[in-house]
Amino acid sequence: MALNYIWIGFFLISFIAALGQWIFLGDVEVFKRIIDGTFDSAKIGVMEIALPLAGVMTLWLGIMNIGEKAGAINLLAKIIGPFFARIFPGVPQSHPANGHMVMNFSANLLGLDNAATPFGLKAMESLQTLNPKKDEASDAQIMFLVLHTSGLTLIPLAIMAQRAVLGAKDPSDIFIPCLIATYVATVVGLIAVAICQRINLFNRVVMSWLGGISAFIIGMVWYLSQHMSRAEIEVFSKVSSNLLLFSIIVAFILGAMRKKVNVYEAFIEGAKGGMQTSLTIIPYLVGMLVAIGVLRNSGVLGFVVASFNWFFTQVGVNTDFTSALPTALMKPLSGSGSRAMMVDAMKTYGVDSFVGRLACIFQGSADTTFYIVALYFGSVGIRKTRYAISVGLIADFAGVIAAIFVAYLFFH
């Protein structure tokens, strides 16, 4: 029901805002912008997201099936099993869903969005087999989705590339701030879901895993910042992430050959589900993207930013960060929208300005919660999202607050 109310609210709030702009500000174009935006959003949902995703899904579901036949997914599930058994208590340690989730999280960490989505959809499908209420999100599905929407990425390569295109003196100077912000979002999301599900995180296994992951991230940040130039960091990111991904494909194929599996047939068998999954998500995707487009084109986000600016001015807080807020507000709604806001901030205020850098950190601090909810839950027919959106937004908010603090620490 939460998604239902949010979807309705987007339209009603946008209508009131547009009506106010027409009556009080004389903006006669506002309704045209909104209606034109609905057609554009619907087209984007089908032509630029769902259909291209069909090709990617077909490829990676085929690769995933090879990995399952080779036993690699089960091996990953066994390795990560003790940790996942604590934070996903409803998922058996040997269940393939564990391996699928590991693949998704790994692709996210490496910034490989094209691979992360098929892995994530496959993980959601696997978790759905354990779900007793098929139209309602299970505890495990909510935990997975919130951890995914927190968007933990080691190196924000796409953001660094955009900064380089716009002429930044040091395109990768937002690398460490982005990593800190997204890590805070992930930890807060984990804790929030654990509280809702009454999961005890203070046990030896969970603390060991979290401590190990934290030590790895801190160690990698220290090594990259102390022993590599900015250009070397970018090269390292490009080579290591894509090399690792291709190595996984080759390992799956070799493992399947070792088990005397017909590799090509295994690929075709798994790939057949790609088109069906893409067709299934189109209604959910179009519905959410149109609602988000209506909210954006009605000017609601502009009013919210102006309100924030007025409030912080009244309480005497430095307001330099408010000009970057459109990126933060758009991020949970639309990845492409927030990317456009980020680019606009860099062009307007300067790519190396405080606002320009903060917008980049906002972009890298979390993922698109509403889009992911529509995409992932829609792919398995879940209509009742329970507290998934509210907890996901809590993680997003933690990422935004962390982004502001680290931006002031590094760049102000």
GIBELSUL-V15673 format. One record per pair of residues at least 12 apart in sequence whose ideal C-beta (glycine too) atoms are under 8 Angstrom apart, sorted by the first residue. I is the first residue (numbers start at 0). J is the second residue. D is the distance in Angstrom with one decimal. If there is no record, write none. Layout:
<<I | J | D> <I | J | D>>
This chain:
<<0 | 383 | 6.8> <1 | 384 | 5.6> <1 | 385 | 7.5> <1 | 386 | 7.6> <1 | 387 | 8.0> <1 | 388 | 5.3> <1 | 389 | 6.9> <2 | 372 | 6.7> <2 | 373 | 7.9> <2 | 382 | 7.7> <2 | 384 | 5.1> <2 | 388 | 6.5> <5 | 369 | 7.6> <5 | 388 | 6.8> <6 | 286 | 6.9> <6 | 287 | 7.3> <6 | 290 | 5.3> <9 | 290 | 4.1> <9 | 291 | 6.9> <9 | 293 | 6.1> <9 | 294 | 4.8> <10 | 290 | 6.4> <10 | 293 | 5.9> <12 | 294 | 7.1> <12 | 297 | 7.7> <12 | 299 | 6.0> <13 | 33 | 6.7> <13 | 293 | 4.6> <13 | 294 | 5.2> <13 | 296 | 7.7> <13 | 297 | 3.7> <13 | 299 | 6.0> <14 | 297 | 7.5> <16 | 297 | 4.6> <16 | 298 | 5.8> <16 | 299 | 4.9> <16 | 302 | 6.6> <17 | 29 | 4.6> <17 | 30 | 5.9> <17 | 33 | 6.0> <17 | 297 | 4.7> <17 | 298 | 7.4> <20 | 297 | 7.9> <20 | 298 | 6.1> <29 | 296 | 7.9> <29 | 297 | 6.9> <29 | 298 | 7.1> <32 | 296 | 4.6> <33 | 292 | 8.0> <33 | 293 | 5.5> <33 | 296 | 4.8> <33 | 297 | 5.7> <35 | 296 | 7.8> <36 | 292 | 4.2> <36 | 293 | 6.5> <36 | 295 | 7.1> <36 | 296 | 4.0> <37 | 289 | 5.0> <37 | 292 | 6.2> <37 | 293 | 6.4> <39 | 292 | 6.7> <40 | 285 | 7.4> <40 | 288 | 4.4> <40 | 289 | 4.6> <40 | 291 | 7.1> <40 | 292 | 3.6> <40 | 293 | 8.0> <41 | 285 | 5.1> <41 | 288 | 7.3> <41 | 289 | 5.7> <43 | 288 | 6.3> <43 | 335 | 7.6> <44 | 281 | 6.9> <44 | 284 | 4.5> <44 | 285 | 4.1> <44 | 288 | 4.4> <44 | 289 | 7.5> <45 | 281 | 6.0> <45 | 284 | 7.9> <45 | 285 | 6.5> <48 | 284 | 6.1> <48 | 288 | 7.8> <49 | 277 | 5.2> <49 | 278 | 7.6> <49 | 280 | 6.3> <49 | 281 | 4.9> <49 | 284 | 5.9> <50 | 277 | 7.0> <52 | 116 | 6.8> <52 | 277 | 5.2> <52 | 280 | 7.9> <53 | 273 | 5.8> <53 | 274 | 5.1> <53 | 276 | 7.9> <53 | 277 | 3.7> <53 | 278 | 7.8> <54 | 273 | 7.5> <55 | 113 | 5.4> <55 | 116 | 6.9> <55 | 117 | 6.0> <55 | 273 | 7.8> <56 | 116 | 7.7> <56 | 117 | 5.0> <56 | 120 | 6.9> <56 | 272 | 7.6> <56 | 273 | 3.6> <56 | 274 | 7.6> <56 | 276 | 5.4> <56 | 277 | 5.7> <57 | 270 | 4.6> <57 | 273 | 3.2> <57 | 274 | 6.4> <58 | 117 | 7.6> <58 | 270 | 7.0> <58 | 273 | 7.4> <59 | 114 | 6.1> <59 | 117 | 3.5> <59 | 118 | 6.7> <59 | 121 | 7.9> <59 | 273 | 7.9> <60 | 117 | 5.9> <60 | 121 | 6.4> <60 | 269 | 4.7> <60 | 270 | 5.6> <60 | 272 | 5.3> <60 | 273 | 5.0> <60 | 276 | 7.6> <61 | 265 | 7.7> <61 | 266 | 3.9> <61 | 267 | 6.7> <61 | 268 | 7.8> <61 | 269 | 4.4> <61 | 270 | 3.4> <61 | 273 | 7.6> <62 | 248 | 5.8> <62 | 251 | 6.3> <62 | 266 | 7.0> <62 | 269 | 7.4> <63 | 99 | 7.3> <63 | 102 | 7.4> <63 | 117 | 7.1> <63 | 118 | 7.1> <63 | 121 | 5.5> <63 | 269 | 5.9> <64 | 265 | 5.3> <64 | 266 | 6.6> <64 | 268 | 5.7> <64 | 269 | 2.4> <64 | 270 | 7.5> <65 | 251 | 4.6> <65 | 252 | 6.3> <65 | 255 | 5.1> <65 | 260 | 7.5> <65 | 262 | 5.9> <65 | 265 | 4.9> <65 | 266 | 5.7> <65 | 269 | 7.0> <66 | 98 | 7.8> <66 | 102 | 8.0> <66 | 247 | 7.8> <66 | 251 | 4.1> <66 | 254 | 7.5> <66 | 255 | 7.9> <67 | 95 | 6.5> <67 | 269 | 7.7> <68 | 255 | 5.2> <68 | 258 | 6.9> <68 | 260 | 4.5> <68 | 265 | 4.7> <69 | 251 | 5.4> <69 | 252 | 7.8> <69 | 253 | 7.8> <69 | 254 | 3.1> <69 | 255 | 4.1> <69 | 257 | 7.3> <69 | 258 | 6.0> <69 | 260 | 6.7> <70 | 254 | 6.4> <70 | 258 | 6.8> <71 | 98 | 7.4> <71 | 250 | 6.6> <71 | 251 | 5.6> <71 | 254 | 5.4> <72 | 95 | 5.2> <72 | 98 | 3.5> <72 | 99 | 6.7> <72 | 102 | 7.6> <73 | 93 | 6.8> <73 | 95 | 6.6> <73 | 98 | 6.4> <74 | 98 | 7.5> <75 | 97 | 6.9> <75 | 98 | 3.9> <75 | 101 | 4.7> <75 | 102 | 7.1> <76 | 92 | 7.0> <76 | 93 | 6.0> <76 | 94 | 6.4> <76 | 95 | 6.3> <76 | 96 | 7.7> <76 | 97 | 3.7> <76 | 98 | 4.2> <76 | 101 | 7.5> <77 | 92 | 7.0> <77 | 93 | 6.6> <78 | 101 | 8.0> <79 | 97 | 5.6> <79 | 98 | 7.7> <79 | 100 | 8.0> <79 | 101 | 5.2> <80 | 92 | 3.5> <80 | 93 | 6.9> <80 | 97 | 6.0> <81 | 204 | 5.2> <82 | 204 | 6.0> <82 | 205 | 6.6> <82 | 208 | 4.3> <83 | 97 | 5.0> <83 | 100 | 7.2> <84 | 204 | 7.9> <85 | 198 | 7.0> <85 | 199 | 7.7> <85 | 200 | 7.6> <85 | 202 | 6.4> <85 | 204 | 5.6> <85 | 205 | 4.8> <86 | 142 | 6.1> <86 | 189 | 7.1> <86 | 193 | 7.1> <86 | 198 | 6.1> <86 | 200 | 7.6> <86 | 205 | 6.8> <87 | 100 | 7.9> <87 | 139 | 4.7> <87 | 142 | 6.0> <87 | 143 | 7.5> <88 | 138 | 7.8> <88 | 198 | 6.8> <89 | 129 | 6.4> <89 | 137 | 6.5> <89 | 138 | 5.8> <89 | 139 | 4.9> <90 | 126 | 7.0> <90 | 129 | 6.3> <90 | 139 | 5.1> <94 | 125 | 7.1> <94 | 129 | 7.1> <95 | 125 | 5.4> <96 | 122 | 5.9> <96 | 125 | 3.6> <96 | 126 | 5.0> <96 | 128 | 7.7> <96 | 129 | 7.1> <96 | 139 | 7.6> <99 | 118 | 6.2> <99 | 121 | 4.9> <99 | 122 | 3.7> <99 | 125 | 5.1> <100 | 122 | 4.6> <100 | 143 | 5.8> <102 | 118 | 4.2> <102 | 121 | 7.9> <102 | 122 | 7.5> <102 | 247 | 7.9> <103 | 115 | 5.6> <103 | 118 | 3.9> <103 | 119 | 4.3> <103 | 121 | 7.9> <103 | 122 | 5.2> <103 | 147 | 6.6> <104 | 146 | 7.1> <104 | 147 | 7.6> <104 | 151 | 7.5> <106 | 118 | 5.5> <106 | 244 | 7.3> <107 | 147 | 6.9> <107 | 150 | 6.8> <107 | 151 | 6.2> <107 | 152 | 6.1> <108 | 151 | 6.2> <108 | 152 | 6.2> <108 | 153 | 5.1> <109 | 152 | 7.8> <109 | 153 | 6.8> <109 | 154 | 7.8> <109 | 239 | 7.7> <109 | 240 | 3.9> <109 | 243 | 6.5> <109 | 244 | 6.9> <110 | 152 | 5.0> <110 | 153 | 7.2> <110 | 154 | 6.0> <110 | 155 | 6.5> <110 | 156 | 4.9> <110 | 157 | 6.7> <110 | 236 | 7.3> <110 | 240 | 6.1> <111 | 240 | 6.0> <111 | 241 | 7.7> <111 | 244 | 5.8> <112 | 157 | 7.9> <114 | 244 | 6.0> <116 | 374 | 7.7> <117 | 273 | 7.7> <119 | 147 | 5.9> <119 | 375 | 6.3> <120 | 276 | 6.0> <120 | 374 | 7.6> <120 | 375 | 6.5> <120 | 378 | 5.1> <122 | 143 | 6.3> <123 | 140 | 6.5> <123 | 143 | 7.0> <123 | 144 | 7.7> <123 | 375 | 4.8> <123 | 376 | 7.5> <123 | 378 | 6.1> <123 | 379 | 5.6> <124 | 276 | 7.9> <124 | 378 | 7.0> <124 | 379 | 5.9> <126 | 139 | 5.2> <126 | 140 | 4.9> <126 | 143 | 6.4> <127 | 140 | 7.3> <127 | 379 | 4.3> <127 | 381 | 7.8> <132 | 383 | 7.9> <133 | 379 | 7.8> <133 | 380 | 6.6> <133 | 381 | 7.6> <134 | 380 | 6.5> <134 | 381 | 6.2> <134 | 382 | 5.0> <134 | 383 | 5.9> <135 | 381 | 6.6> <135 | 382 | 7.6> <135 | 383 | 4.0> <135 | 385 | 6.7> <136 | 376 | 6.3> <136 | 381 | 5.2> <136 | 383 | 6.6> <136 | 384 | 5.4> <136 | 385 | 5.2> <136 | 387 | 5.5> <138 | 196 | 5.0> <140 | 376 | 7.6> <140 | 381 | 7.2> <140 | 387 | 7.8> <141 | 192 | 6.3> <141 | 195 | 7.8> <141 | 196 | 7.7> <141 | 385 | 6.3> <141 | 386 | 6.9> <141 | 387 | 4.6> <141 | 390 | 7.1> <142 | 189 | 7.9> <142 | 192 | 4.9> <142 | 196 | 7.0> <144 | 371 | 6.6> <144 | 372 | 6.8> <144 | 375 | 5.9> <144 | 376 | 7.5> <144 | 387 | 5.5> <144 | 391 | 6.9> <145 | 188 | 4.5> <145 | 189 | 7.6> <145 | 191 | 7.3> <145 | 192 | 5.1> <145 | 387 | 6.6> <145 | 390 | 5.3> <145 | 391 | 5.1> <145 | 394 | 6.0> <146 | 185 | 6.5> <146 | 188 | 6.1> <146 | 189 | 6.4> <146 | 192 | 7.9> <147 | 366 | 6.8> <147 | 371 | 6.3> <147 | 375 | 7.6> <148 | 188 | 7.2> <148 | 365 | 6.7> <148 | 366 | 4.7> <148 | 367 | 7.4> <148 | 368 | 4.7> <148 | 371 | 5.1> <148 | 372 | 7.8> <148 | 391 | 4.6> <148 | 394 | 6.6> <148 | 395 | 7.3> <149 | 181 | 6.7> <149 | 184 | 4.3> <149 | 185 | 4.0> <149 | 187 | 7.8> <149 | 188 | 4.3> <149 | 189 | 7.9> <149 | 365 | 5.9> <149 | 366 | 6.8> <149 | 391 | 7.9> <149 | 394 | 4.7> <149 | 395 | 7.9> <149 | 398 | 7.0> <150 | 181 | 5.5> <150 | 184 | 6.9> <150 | 185 | 7.8> <150 | 363 | 7.6> <150 | 364 | 7.3> <150 | 365 | 4.8> <150 | 366 | 3.4> <150 | 398 | 7.7> <151 | 181 | 5.2> <151 | 182 | 6.3> <151 | 184 | 7.6> <151 | 185 | 4.4> <152 | 177 | 7.4> <152 | 178 | 7.6> <152 | 181 | 5.9> <152 | 363 | 6.6> <153 | 178 | 6.6> <153 | 216 | 7.2> <153 | 219 | 6.8> <154 | 174 | 6.3> <154 | 178 | 7.8> <154 | 232 | 7.2> <154 | 235 | 7.9> <154 | 236 | 4.1> <154 | 240 | 7.5> <155 | 173 | 7.1> <155 | 174 | 6.7> <155 | 177 | 4.7> <155 | 178 | 7.9> <155 | 359 | 7.8> <155 | 362 | 7.7> <155 | 363 | 4.1> <156 | 233 | 7.3> <156 | 236 | 5.0> <156 | 237 | 6.8> <156 | 240 | 7.3> <158 | 173 | 6.6> <158 | 177 | 6.9> <158 | 341 | 7.5> <158 | 359 | 5.1> <158 | 362 | 5.7> <158 | 363 | 5.3> <159 | 171 | 4.9> <159 | 173 | 7.3> <159 | 174 | 6.8> <159 | 233 | 6.2> <159 | 236 | 7.8> <161 | 338 | 7.7> <161 | 341 | 7.3> <161 | 342 | 6.6> <161 | 345 | 7.8> <161 | 359 | 7.9> <162 | 345 | 7.2> <162 | 350 | 5.9> <162 | 359 | 6.4> <163 | 233 | 7.9> <165 | 342 | 7.4> <165 | 345 | 5.3> <165 | 346 | 7.0> <165 | 350 | 4.4> <166 | 350 | 5.9> <167 | 350 | 4.6> <167 | 351 | 5.7> <168 | 351 | 5.7> <169 | 229 | 5.4> <169 | 351 | 7.8> <170 | 229 | 6.9> <170 | 233 | 7.2> <171 | 229 | 4.5> <171 | 232 | 5.2> <171 | 233 | 5.9> <172 | 229 | 7.2> <172 | 356 | 7.2> <172 | 409 | 7.7> <173 | 356 | 5.6> <173 | 359 | 4.6> <173 | 360 | 5.6> <173 | 363 | 7.0> <174 | 223 | 7.6> <174 | 232 | 6.6> <175 | 220 | 5.6> <175 | 224 | 6.4> <175 | 405 | 8.0> <175 | 409 | 7.5> <176 | 356 | 7.7> <176 | 360 | 4.8> <176 | 402 | 7.1> <176 | 405 | 4.2> <176 | 406 | 6.2> <176 | 408 | 8.0> <176 | 409 | 5.3> <176 | 410 | 7.9> <177 | 359 | 7.2> <177 | 360 | 5.4> <177 | 363 | 3.4> <177 | 364 | 6.7> <178 | 216 | 6.7> <178 | 220 | 6.2> <179 | 401 | 6.3> <179 | 405 | 5.1> <180 | 360 | 5.7> <180 | 363 | 6.8> <180 | 364 | 3.7> <180 | 365 | 8.0> <180 | 398 | 5.2> <180 | 401 | 4.3> <180 | 402 | 4.2> <180 | 405 | 6.0> <181 | 363 | 6.1> <181 | 364 | 5.2> <181 | 365 | 6.6> <181 | 398 | 6.2> <182 | 213 | 7.9> <182 | 216 | 6.4> <183 | 364 | 8.0> <183 | 397 | 5.5> <183 | 398 | 6.2> <183 | 400 | 7.9> <183 | 401 | 3.9> <184 | 364 | 5.9> <184 | 365 | 4.9> <184 | 394 | 4.8> <184 | 395 | 6.6> <184 | 397 | 5.2> <184 | 398 | 3.2> <184 | 401 | 6.9> <185 | 394 | 7.1> <186 | 209 | 7.8> <187 | 393 | 6.6> <187 | 394 | 5.3> <187 | 397 | 3.7> <187 | 398 | 7.8> <188 | 390 | 6.7> <188 | 391 | 7.0> <188 | 393 | 7.1> <188 | 394 | 3.2> <188 | 397 | 7.5> <191 | 390 | 4.7> <191 | 393 | 5.0> <191 | 394 | 6.6> <192 | 390 | 5.5> <195 | 386 | 5.7> <195 | 390 | 6.4> <223 | 235 | 7.2> <276 | 378 | 5.7> <279 | 377 | 7.0> <279 | 378 | 5.8> <279 | 380 | 7.7> <280 | 373 | 7.6> <280 | 374 | 5.6> <280 | 377 | 4.7> <280 | 378 | 5.1> <282 | 377 | 7.3> <283 | 373 | 4.5> <283 | 374 | 7.0> <283 | 376 | 7.5> <283 | 377 | 2.9> <283 | 378 | 7.9> <284 | 370 | 7.9> <284 | 373 | 5.8> <284 | 374 | 6.2> <284 | 377 | 6.8> <286 | 373 | 7.1> <287 | 369 | 5.8> <287 | 370 | 6.5> <287 | 372 | 7.9> <287 | 373 | 3.9> <288 | 333 | 7.2> <288 | 370 | 7.6> <291 | 332 | 4.5> <291 | 333 | 5.2> <291 | 336 | 7.0> <291 | 369 | 6.7> <291 | 370 | 7.9> <294 | 332 | 7.1> <295 | 329 | 7.1> <295 | 332 | 7.5> <295 | 333 | 7.5> <295 | 336 | 6.1> <300 | 325 | 5.8> <300 | 328 | 5.3> <300 | 329 | 6.7> <301 | 325 | 7.7> <303 | 324 | 7.9> <303 | 328 | 6.3> <304 | 321 | 6.2> <304 | 322 | 7.9> <304 | 324 | 5.0> <304 | 325 | 5.8> <304 | 328 | 7.1> <307 | 321 | 5.3> <307 | 324 | 6.0> <308 | 321 | 4.4> <319 | 353 | 5.8> <319 | 354 | 7.0> <319 | 411 | 6.9> <320 | 353 | 7.9> <320 | 354 | 7.7> <320 | 357 | 5.9> <320 | 403 | 5.3> <320 | 406 | 6.9> <320 | 407 | 7.6> <322 | 344 | 6.9> <322 | 348 | 6.5> <322 | 354 | 4.6> <323 | 344 | 5.6> <323 | 354 | 4.8> <323 | 355 | 7.9> <323 | 357 | 4.1> <323 | 358 | 4.3> <323 | 361 | 6.1> <324 | 361 | 7.9> <325 | 340 | 4.5> <325 | 343 | 7.8> <325 | 344 | 7.3> <326 | 340 | 4.2> <326 | 341 | 4.8> <326 | 344 | 6.2> <326 | 358 | 4.3> <326 | 361 | 4.4> <326 | 362 | 5.8> <327 | 361 | 4.2> <327 | 364 | 7.9> <327 | 399 | 4.8> <327 | 402 | 7.3> <330 | 361 | 6.2> <330 | 362 | 6.6> <330 | 364 | 7.6> <330 | 365 | 6.0> <330 | 366 | 7.7> <330 | 367 | 6.5> <330 | 395 | 7.0> <331 | 365 | 7.1> <331 | 367 | 6.3> <331 | 368 | 4.2> <331 | 369 | 5.8> <331 | 391 | 7.6> <331 | 392 | 6.3> <331 | 395 | 5.1> <332 | 367 | 6.8> <332 | 369 | 5.3> <332 | 370 | 7.2> <333 | 367 | 6.2> <333 | 369 | 7.9> <333 | 370 | 6.4> <334 | 366 | 7.6> <334 | 367 | 4.5> <334 | 370 | 6.4> <337 | 361 | 7.4> <337 | 362 | 5.8> <337 | 367 | 7.4> <338 | 362 | 6.6> <340 | 358 | 6.8> <341 | 358 | 4.5> <341 | 359 | 6.0> <341 | 361 | 7.2> <341 | 362 | 4.6> <344 | 357 | 7.9> <344 | 358 | 3.8> <345 | 358 | 6.6> <345 | 359 | 7.4> <353 | 406 | 6.9> <353 | 410 | 5.3> <353 | 411 | 5.6> <356 | 406 | 6.3> <356 | 409 | 7.8> <356 | 410 | 5.1> <357 | 402 | 6.7> <357 | 403 | 7.1> <357 | 406 | 4.3> <357 | 410 | 7.4> <360 | 402 | 4.3> <360 | 405 | 6.7> <360 | 406 | 5.5> <361 | 399 | 6.5> <361 | 402 | 5.3> <364 | 395 | 7.9> <364 | 398 | 3.6> <364 | 399 | 6.4> <364 | 401 | 6.7> <364 | 402 | 4.5> <365 | 394 | 6.5> <365 | 395 | 4.5> <365 | 398 | 4.1> <365 | 399 | 7.6> <368 | 388 | 6.6> <368 | 391 | 4.2> <368 | 392 | 6.1> <368 | 395 | 5.8> <369 | 388 | 7.3> <371 | 391 | 7.9> <372 | 384 | 6.1> <372 | 387 | 6.2> <372 | 388 | 5.9> <372 | 391 | 7.1>>
